[in-house]
């Protein structure tokens, strides 16, 4: 019974890691850039979800849609106001990374000023507190989190690979000049990419809120683990993001359950280092974008 509980817990946190990794992969795949604000986008999404669902008492589905839309436009705004401005000034890529780290701290402190530093209790989504799965009792929100993560993975993969706009986004990332020559609005497609990644991260926040509560540093550690998941799965691969997240989540929960929670971060990041040395392209052999 304990093994089943551990596996379910690993799947839940692993799928959230996967959602964050999806955001990293989406930005990289469509723009060739990296953002280290994804974890705090999750935190902000959780706080907004708490406000819409817990304070304003909107139905959960409407709250989820409102959160995703708000975060989409925030991601779009940040790309246009900050990232695009830096790119126009021809700065080094490391400056983009530093800018996203600055955005991360701004979001953390803004959330602290607006919602406070205490852990907020996110209302339950489903009327029943627990459901039986293979002989163990789990929160229905945990199962919902796993399901939604898988849906997001498949939907983003289909969007990026089989739609005209997704193809245009990938073309803009590979060669912006050639993409413009083909009539693709590179600036708009990149902005949409950042908006989608923020929306995906916010989805993870509103799904995780009922399970762990909502607090300012919720996404700080998850953001780093999400980046690790993206690397393990194959940076830029949609399926690899979720698989890498699930693998990392299972490693963490098994370490906590059978060894000690004090070692879970050491072992998790050791797994990341192992992949970087042995299989740097990740599980799905994703190749890096090159000039």
C-alpha distance (Angstrom), angle and dihedral (degrees) to the residues before:
residue distance angle dihedral
X1 . . .
X2 3.77 . .
X3 3.80 91.3 .
X4 3.81 91.0 54.9
X5 3.81 90.8 49.8
X6 3.80 90.7 49.1
X7 3.81 92.3 49.2
X8 3.80 92.9 49.4
X9 3.80 91.5 48.3
X10 3.80 89.3 48.5
X11 3.80 91.5 50.3
X12 3.81 92.1 50.6
X13 3.80 97.3 50.6
X14 3.81 90.5 35.8
X15 3.80 91.8 55.4
X16 3.81 90.3 51.1
X17 3.81 89.0 50.5
X18 3.78 85.3 50.2
X19 3.82 92.7 53.6
X20 3.79 90.3 53.0
X21 3.81 89.2 46.5
X22 3.81 88.6 51.5
X23 3.79 88.6 58.8
X24 3.81 92.1 50.0
X25 3.79 91.1 47.0
X26 3.79 93.4 46.3
X27 3.80 93.4 53.0
X28 3.79 92.4 45.2
X29 3.78 95.1 44.6
X30 3.80 94.0 48.9
X31 3.81 102.8 34.4
X32 3.81 108.3 14.6
X33 3.82 90.1 -123.3
X34 3.80 135.5 112.5
X35 3.80 130.0 -134.4
X36 3.79 123.9 -161.9
X37 3.81 93.5 -171.2
X38 3.80 94.4 82.0
X39 3.80 95.4 99.9
X40 3.78 91.8 53.4
X41 3.80 90.5 46.9
X42 3.81 84.4 60.4
X43 3.81 90.2 50.9
X44 3.79 92.4 49.5
X45 3.80 90.6 47.3
X46 3.81 89.8 53.1
X47 3.82 92.1 50.7
X48 3.81 92.3 47.2
X49 3.79 89.6 48.0
X50 3.80 89.5 51.6
X51 3.81 89.7 50.7
X52 3.81 96.7 47.7
X53 3.80 96.5 39.5
X54 3.79 104.1 27.6
X55 3.82 102.4 33.9
X56 3.82 106.3 24.3
X57 3.84 91.0 35.5
X58 3.80 95.2 -136.6
X59 3.83 116.8 162.4
X60 3.80 111.5 -88.8
X61 3.81 95.5 -114.0
X62 3.80 91.5 51.6
X63 3.81 89.9 45.5
X64 3.80 90.3 51.9
X65 3.81 92.0 50.1
X66 3.82 91.4 47.7
X67 3.81 91.8 49.7
X68 3.82 93.4 48.7
X69 3.81 92.0 47.6
X70 3.81 93.1 47.6
X71 3.78 91.8 48.9
X72 3.80 92.5 44.1
X73 3.80 91.2 57.2
X74 3.81 91.0 43.3
X75 3.82 90.3 53.8
X76 3.81 90.2 46.3
X77 3.81 90.9 49.7
X78 3.80 93.6 48.4
X79 3.80 91.6 50.9
X80 3.81 93.0 49.2
X81 3.80 97.9 40.2
X82 3.80 100.8 38.9
X83 3.81 115.5 8.9
X84 3.81 96.2 41.0
X85 3.81 91.6 46.2
X86 3.80 91.0 52.6
X87 3.79 91.6 47.4
X88 3.81 90.8 51.9
X89 3.80 87.9 55.4
X90 3.84 88.6 55.3
X91 3.80 94.1 -124.5
X92 3.78 123.2 172.5
X93 3.84 115.8 -89.1
X94 3.81 89.9 -113.9
X95 3.81 88.4 66.1
X96 3.80 89.3 59.7
X97 3.79 88.7 54.1
X98 3.82 90.8 49.1
X99 3.81 90.1 49.1
X100 3.81 91.5 54.0
X101 3.81 90.2 49.1
X102 3.82 88.3 53.2
X103 3.81 89.7 49.7
X104 3.79 88.2 51.0
X105 3.81 93.0 56.6
X106 3.80 91.9 44.2
X107 3.82 90.6 54.8
X108 3.81 91.7 47.4
X109 3.79 93.4 52.1
X110 3.81 94.2 41.4
X111 3.82 89.9 53.1
X112 3.80 89.6 49.0
X113 3.82 91.7 52.6
X114 3.81 94.7 46.1
X115 3.82 103.2 38.2
X116 3.80 102.3 19.1
X117 3.79 131.7 -127.0
X118 3.81 99.6 -78.2
X119 3.81 122.6 102.2
X120 3.82 108.8 -103.0
X121 3.79 121.7 -145.2
X122 3.80 109.7 -124.4
X123 3.86 111.7 -147.1
X124 3.78 116.5 -112.0
X125 3.79 115.8 -97.8
X126 3.80 97.8 -148.4
X127 3.83 127.0 49.2
X128 3.81 94.2 -129.3
X129 3.83 114.8 73.4
X130 3.82 98.0 -151.7
X131 3.80 139.3 15.3
X132 3.79 129.5 -162.7
X133 3.81 118.5 -112.0
X134 3.81 118.8 175.6
X135 3.78 91.2 -27.0
X136 3.82 98.5 -46.1
X137 3.80 130.7 97.9
X138 3.80 117.2 -122.0
X139 3.78 136.1 169.0
X140 3.82 112.7 -95.7
X141 3.82 86.1 -135.9
X142 3.81 88.0 64.9
X143 3.81 92.1 56.4
X144 3.80 90.2 44.0
X145 3.81 89.6 52.9
X146 3.81 91.4 54.1
X147 3.81 92.3 47.2
X148 3.81 94.9 48.1
X149 3.80 92.0 48.3
X150 3.79 91.5 54.8
X151 3.82 91.0 46.6
X152 3.82 90.9 51.8
X153 3.81 91.0 49.7
X154 3.81 94.1 52.3
X155 3.82 93.5 41.4
X156 3.82 93.5 51.5
X157 3.80 92.3 45.8
X158 3.82 90.9 51.9
X159 3.80 91.0 45.0
X160 3.80 94.5 50.4
X161 3.80 97.3 42.0
X162 3.79 106.9 32.1
X163 3.81 107.5 31.2
X164 3.79 126.9 79.9
X165 3.77 93.0 -126.3
X166 3.80 92.6 48.6
X167 3.80 90.0 51.2
X168 3.79 89.4 48.9
X169 3.81 90.0 52.4
X170 3.79 92.0 52.3
X171 3.80 91.4 46.0
X172 3.81 90.8 51.7
X173 3.80 89.9 53.4
X174 3.80 94.4 49.2
X175 3.81 97.2 47.4
X176 3.80 118.8 -4.7
X177 3.83 94.0 -173.6
X178 3.81 93.8 52.1
X179 3.81 90.0 44.1
X180 3.81 91.0 54.6
X181 3.80 89.7 48.8
X182 3.82 87.7 56.5
X183 3.80 91.2 53.5
X184 3.81 97.9 -101.0
X185 3.80 116.4 147.8
X186 3.80 96.8 -132.0
X187 3.80 95.2 -177.7
X188 3.80 93.2 52.8
X189 3.80 94.6 44.8
X190 3.80 91.8 50.8
X191 3.79 91.0 48.9
X192 3.80 91.1 51.4
X193 3.80 88.8 50.6
X194 3.79 92.5 56.9
X195 3.79 89.8 45.0
X196 3.80 92.5 52.4
X197 3.80 92.5 47.5
X198 3.81 90.4 52.1
X199 3.81 90.0 48.7
X200 3.80 92.1 50.7
X201 3.81 91.8 49.5
X202 3.81 90.6 48.5
X203 3.80 89.3 52.3
X204 3.79 88.2 57.9
X205 3.80 89.9 51.1
X206 3.79 96.6 52.1
X207 3.83 90.3 45.6
X208 3.80 93.1 49.1
X209 3.80 95.4 44.6
X210 3.83 97.5 79.7
X211 3.82 90.7 48.8
X212 3.81 103.4 45.1
X213 3.80 103.7 13.2
X214 3.80 125.5 -119.3
X215 3.81 123.4 -77.1
X216 3.78 138.1 149.3
X217 3.80 98.2 -100.1
X218 3.81 95.0 43.4
X219 3.78 94.0 112.4
X220 3.80 100.4 34.0
X221 3.81 96.8 86.1
X222 3.80 93.1 29.3
X223 3.80 89.7 56.4
X224 3.80 92.0 56.9
X225 3.80 91.7 45.3
X226 3.81 89.3 48.3
X227 3.80 90.5 54.7
X228 3.80 89.4 49.7
X229 3.80 89.4 50.2
X230 3.80 91.2 52.8
X231 3.81 91.0 52.0
X232 3.81 93.3 46.4
X233 3.80 92.8 48.5
X234 3.80 95.4 43.3
X235 3.79 117.2 -79.5
X236 3.81 108.1 -102.3
X237 3.82 96.7 18.7
X238 3.83 114.4 117.6
X239 3.80 95.5 -154.8
X240 3.79 91.6 41.6
X241 3.81 90.1 56.3
X242 3.80 93.2 60.0
X243 3.82 94.6 39.1
X244 3.81 91.1 49.0
X245 3.80 90.3 48.3
X246 3.79 93.3 49.8
X247 3.81 91.4 47.4
X248 3.80 91.7 50.7
X249 3.81 91.9 45.1
X250 3.80 92.1 52.0
X251 3.80 91.9 47.6
X252 3.81 90.1 51.9
X253 3.79 97.5 47.3
X254 3.80 93.6 43.8
X255 3.80 90.2 49.9
X256 3.80 91.3 49.5
X257 3.80 93.5 46.3
X258 3.79 101.3 42.3
X259 3.82 104.7 25.4
X260 3.81 115.5 15.9
X261 3.80 136.9 -61.6
X262 3.81 86.9 -125.5
X263 3.81 89.5 71.7
X264 3.80 100.4 43.8
X265 3.81 96.2 95.2
X266 3.80 92.9 43.3
X267 3.80 92.0 52.8
X268 3.83 94.1 41.1
X269 3.78 94.1 53.9
X270 3.79 90.2 41.5
X271 3.80 87.2 59.5
X272 3.82 88.3 52.5
X273 3.81 91.5 51.4
X274 3.80 90.2 47.6
X275 3.81 90.8 55.4
X276 3.79 91.8 46.4
X277 3.81 90.2 54.7
X278 3.81 100.4 37.1
X279 3.82 105.0 27.3
X280 3.82 111.6 10.8
X281 3.82 92.3 169.7
X282 3.81 89.5 63.0
X283 3.78 131.5 -130.6
X284 3.81 92.8 -52.4
X285 3.83 95.6 45.0
X286 3.80 94.2 -121.1
X287 3.78 111.3 -178.3
X288 3.80 120.8 -139.5
X289 3.78 120.4 -113.1
X290 3.76 111.8 -102.9
X291 3.80 133.3 -165.4
